[in-house]
Amino acid sequence: MPAEEKHSLAIRWFHWLNFPLLFIMIWSGMLIYWANDVYRLGWGETTLIHFFPDWLNVRLNLPQRLAEGMSIHFVFMWLFAVNGLVYVMYLAISGEWRHVVPGRHSIRDAVLVTLHDLHLRKELPPQGKYNGGQKIAYTSIVLIGIGSLITGAAIYKPAQLSWLTKMLGGYPMARWEHFWLMMAVLGFFAVHIVQVLRAGWDNFRSMVAGYSLVAPEKSANPPREERA
């Protein structure tokens, strides 16, 4: 079975660097959040879900580590920001952005891919390097990362960056926005890992080694965006 390059070395480096950086950022963020864990899902005096229950805080050894969490969080924030900035610059300069940024058919294709994954549709829409759902997800996670950096800066330096904090609705609102952006990252992680497991070994190998095996019939009939 022939092989073809799927992910460049740069893309693979950005991906595998980002994974531990985000993990450390989320973990250290939870050390900070423990000191004032005010967010929940519910209404009035009724709470359906509290973020996060005491037993989870204790199990993860989060209490009494606020200063440690802040120091770790703000060190790795710079690494996360630099990695993200270089990644976006690489997409722009190399032309890889064409594979990532959604096009006019992406929303329709994302719906069709979702129906296929739910076994409600038999045929997949034409597949390129990334399908419509992946393009929307990968572009969204970049925007979520940018939003996390902006809201994080607003709550890290609310006095020095008072104009930014005010623009985001004030300190409590900026903190609320930062928290839910983190929850969006966790949601992306969960869906991403499930989809990687569903896609199988070849998809995972392509992000490690850079190449993917191609069925003969696929080689003879390239996807719509490659034909274009």
C-alpha positions as CSV (number, residue, x, y, z in Angstrom):
1,M,0.0,0.0,0.0
2,P,1.6,3.3,-1.0
3,A,2.4,6.0,1.5
4,E,2.0,9.8,1.2
5,E,3.1,12.7,3.4
6,K,0.3,14.0,5.5
7,H,1.8,16.2,8.2
8,S,5.0,18.2,7.9
9,L,7.6,18.1,10.6
10,A,6.7,21.6,11.8
11,I,3.0,20.7,12.2
12,R,3.9,17.6,14.2
13,W,6.3,19.6,16.5
14,F,3.6,22.3,17.1
15,H,1.0,19.6,17.9
16,W,3.1,17.5,20.3
17,L,4.5,20.6,22.1
18,N,1.0,22.1,22.5
19,F,-0.4,18.9,24.1
20,P,1.8,19.0,27.3
21,L,1.7,22.8,27.4
22,L,-2.1,22.9,27.5
23,F,-2.2,20.1,30.0
24,I,0.1,22.0,32.4
25,M,-1.8,25.2,31.8
26,I,-5.1,23.5,32.7
27,W,-3.7,21.7,35.7
28,S,-2.0,24.9,37.1
29,G,-5.1,26.9,36.3
30,M,-7.1,24.5,38.5
31,L,-4.6,25.1,41.4
32,I,-5.5,28.8,41.0
33,Y,-9.2,28.3,40.6
34,W,-9.4,26.2,43.8
35,A,-9.0,29.4,45.8
36,N,-12.3,30.8,44.5
37,D,-14.2,28.1,42.8
38,V,-17.5,30.0,42.3
39,Y,-18.8,28.6,39.0
40,R,-21.6,26.1,38.6
41,L,-24.5,25.1,36.5
42,G,-27.9,25.6,38.1
43,W,-30.4,28.2,39.0
44,G,-31.3,30.0,42.3
45,E,-30.2,27.9,45.2
46,T,-30.2,24.7,43.0
47,T,-26.9,23.5,41.7
48,L,-26.7,20.8,39.1
49,I,-22.9,20.8,38.6
50,H,-20.3,22.5,40.7
51,F,-16.9,23.2,39.1
52,F,-15.2,21.4,40.8
53,P,-16.4,19.1,43.7
54,D,-14.2,19.0,46.9
55,W,-13.5,15.4,46.5
56,L,-11.9,16.0,43.1
57,N,-9.8,18.9,44.4
58,V,-8.5,16.7,47.2
59,R,-7.9,13.7,44.9
60,L,-5.9,16.0,42.5
61,N,-4.0,17.5,45.5
62,L,-5.1,21.0,44.5
63,P,-5.9,22.8,47.9
64,Q,-3.4,25.2,49.4
65,R,-1.3,25.5,46.3
66,L,-2.4,28.8,45.0
67,A,1.1,30.5,44.8
68,E,2.6,27.4,43.2
69,G,-0.2,27.3,40.6
70,M,0.2,31.0,39.7
71,S,4.0,30.7,39.2
72,I,3.6,27.6,37.0
73,H,0.7,29.0,35.1
74,F,2.4,32.2,34.1
75,V,5.7,30.6,33.2
76,F,4.1,28.1,30.8
77,M,1.7,30.8,29.5
78,W,4.7,32.3,27.7
79,L,5.7,29.0,26.2
80,F,2.1,28.4,25.1
81,A,1.9,31.9,23.6
82,V,5.2,31.5,21.6
83,N,4.3,28.1,20.3
84,G,0.9,29.3,19.2
85,L,2.3,32.5,17.6
86,V,4.9,30.5,15.6
87,Y,2.2,28.0,14.6
88,V,0.0,30.7,13.2
89,M,2.9,32.3,11.4
90,Y,3.9,29.0,9.9
91,L,0.3,28.4,8.6
92,A,0.3,31.8,7.0
93,I,3.7,31.6,5.4
94,S,3.6,28.0,4.3
95,G,0.1,28.1,2.9
96,E,-1.0,25.3,5.3
97,W,-3.8,27.7,6.3
98,R,-5.7,26.6,3.2
99,H,-6.1,23.1,4.8
100,V,-7.2,24.5,8.2
101,V,-9.4,27.5,7.6
102,P,-13.1,26.6,6.9
103,G,-14.4,27.2,3.3
104,R,-17.8,27.7,2.0
105,H,-18.7,24.0,2.1
106,S,-17.3,23.4,5.6
107,I,-20.5,23.8,7.6
108,R,-22.4,21.5,5.2
109,D,-19.6,18.9,5.2
110,A,-19.3,19.1,9.0
111,V,-23.0,18.3,9.3
112,L,-22.7,15.4,6.9
113,V,-19.6,14.0,8.7
114,T,-21.5,14.3,12.0
115,L,-24.4,12.3,10.6
116,H,-22.0,9.7,9.3
117,D,-20.3,9.4,12.7
118,L,-23.7,8.9,14.3
119,H,-24.5,6.2,11.7
120,L,-27.4,8.3,10.4
121,R,-25.8,8.6,6.9
122,K,-23.9,6.0,5.0
123,E,-21.8,8.1,2.6
124,L,-19.1,10.6,3.7
125,P,-18.8,13.9,1.9
126,P,-15.6,14.3,-0.3
127,Q,-12.6,14.2,2.1
128,G,-9.5,16.4,1.8
129,K,-6.6,16.6,4.2
130,Y,-9.2,17.7,6.8
131,N,-12.9,17.4,6.6
132,G,-15.3,20.3,7.3
133,G,-15.8,19.4,10.9
134,Q,-12.0,19.2,11.5
135,K,-11.4,22.6,9.8
136,I,-14.0,24.3,12.0
137,A,-12.7,22.6,15.1
138,Y,-9.0,23.4,14.4
139,T,-9.7,27.0,13.5
140,S,-11.9,27.3,16.6
141,I,-9.2,26.0,19.0
142,V,-6.8,28.6,17.6
143,L,-9.3,31.3,18.3
144,I,-10.0,29.8,21.8
145,G,-6.3,29.9,22.5
146,I,-6.1,33.6,21.5
147,G,-9.1,34.3,23.7
148,S,-7.5,32.5,26.6
149,L,-4.4,34.5,26.3
150,I,-6.3,37.8,26.1
151,T,-8.6,37.0,29.1
152,G,-5.7,35.6,31.0
153,A,-3.7,38.8,30.6
154,A,-6.7,40.8,31.7
155,I,-7.0,38.9,35.0
156,Y,-3.3,38.6,35.5
157,K,-2.6,42.3,35.3
158,P,-6.0,44.0,35.9
159,A,-4.4,47.3,37.0
160,Q,-1.7,47.6,34.3
161,L,-4.1,46.4,31.6
162,S,-7.2,48.1,33.0
163,W,-8.4,49.1,29.5
164,L,-8.4,45.4,28.5
165,T,-10.1,44.2,31.6
166,K,-12.7,46.9,31.2
167,M,-13.2,46.0,27.5
168,L,-13.9,42.4,28.6
169,G,-16.6,43.5,31.0
170,G,-14.5,43.9,34.2
171,Y,-12.5,41.5,36.3
172,P,-15.3,39.1,37.3
173,M,-16.5,38.8,33.7
174,A,-13.0,38.4,32.3
175,R,-12.4,35.6,34.8
176,W,-15.7,34.0,33.9
177,E,-14.8,34.1,30.2
178,H,-11.3,32.7,30.9
179,F,-12.9,29.8,32.8
180,W,-15.4,28.8,30.0
181,L,-12.7,29.1,27.4
182,M,-10.8,26.5,29.4
183,M,-13.9,24.3,29.5
184,A,-14.1,24.6,25.7
185,V,-10.5,23.4,25.5
186,L,-11.4,20.4,27.6
187,G,-14.4,19.7,25.4
188,F,-12.1,19.9,22.3
189,F,-9.6,17.5,24.0
190,A,-12.4,15.0,24.7
191,V,-13.8,15.0,21.2
192,H,-10.4,15.0,19.6
193,I,-9.2,12.0,21.5
194,V,-12.4,10.0,20.8
195,Q,-12.1,10.9,17.1
196,V,-8.4,9.8,17.0
197,L,-9.4,6.5,18.5
198,R,-12.2,6.1,16.0
199,A,-9.9,7.0,13.1
200,G,-7.5,4.2,13.9
201,W,-3.7,3.6,13.9
202,D,-2.9,5.1,10.5
203,N,-4.3,8.5,11.5
204,F,-2.2,8.5,14.7
205,R,0.9,7.3,12.9
206,S,0.6,10.2,10.5
207,M,0.9,12.7,13.3
208,V,4.0,10.8,14.7
209,A,5.8,9.8,11.5
210,G,4.2,12.3,9.1
211,Y,3.0,9.8,6.5
212,S,-0.3,8.0,5.9
213,L,-1.1,4.8,3.9
214,V,-3.3,5.4,0.9
215,A,-5.6,2.9,-0.6
216,P,-5.1,2.4,-4.4
217,E,-8.6,3.6,-5.2
218,K,-8.0,6.8,-3.2
219,S,-4.8,7.5,-5.1
220,A,-6.6,7.2,-8.4
221,N,-9.4,9.5,-7.2
222,P,-8.1,12.4,-5.2
223,P,-10.5,14.3,-3.0
224,R,-12.3,17.4,-4.3
225,E,-10.0,20.0,-2.8
226,E,-6.9,18.2,-4.2
227,R,-8.5,18.0,-7.7
228,A,-9.2,21.8,-7.4
